[in-house]
Structure formats: C-alpha cells, structure tokens
Amino acid sequence: MARGSGERFADLYRRVVGAVEHLATVHPNGQLALVTHGGPVRALLLHAARDKANVLPRQVHIGNTSISLLIGGASGWDLGVINDMSHLEHTQQAPDMMSAPPDDAERP
C-alpha cells in the first residue's frame, strides 16, 4: 500500500466505535472480548475518554498482547485497565514484547 493511501484515523474511529456499539446493543448486559490491533484499541480508548479531560496522553502506547478494559453502561463508557502486560512478566519473550518501539500511530 502506498504511503498515505490507508484509512484515515477518523474513518477507523467511526467504523470501530460503531461496530462495538452495535455489538453492545446486540448483547445487552453481556461481556465482549475483542482481539484486535493497536489502531482500533486506540480508537476505543479515545472514545471512552472523550468526555474526561486529560485521562489519556495524546500518543498512547499499546503493547503487543496487551489488555485494555472498557466498561460500558447507560451513562457511557469508562476506562478500566489500559495496556496491561502483566501476563507476560514470567515469559522469556516478555522483554522484547514489552519494550517494543512505538509503532507508526504513536509517532508524532
């Protein structure tokens, strides 16, 4: 793919948030487990933090295999754990995964 020909973040944001909100509607009072790449995770975190001043840094790091938790309810979304990698603490690959360089979405 040529540089600059990918999906704009604003479009990804609308697509991902819309899909998750649809899933939440289809599964009321349920729990969803989503496995995805960093871009959609960032979109969901930003959506959950949109009404909360200074909750997330502008460039949030999402590590490989990290776990982030969002809690949805009638009043909107709340942030739970963000970028938790504690499940890697006792694995040999952990240092490489936990110290991965910033990806393109994290660069200014």
Order of alpha helices (4+ residues) and beta strands (2+ residues): alpha-alpha-beta-beta-alpha
